[in-house]
């Protein structure tokens, strides 16, 4: 999931450099959403593993 967030972030940067504002904004929005989903899943996984360990 983090991999896809980084890919969309790079796409947003490249699109911004070439002046495609709409595409850059869309890719940046997708990257933000994927990063938040990654963080939520990482924290949930950590808490589940912590609970199972005890």
Helices and strands as residue ranges (DSSP letters): H 2-17, H 21-53
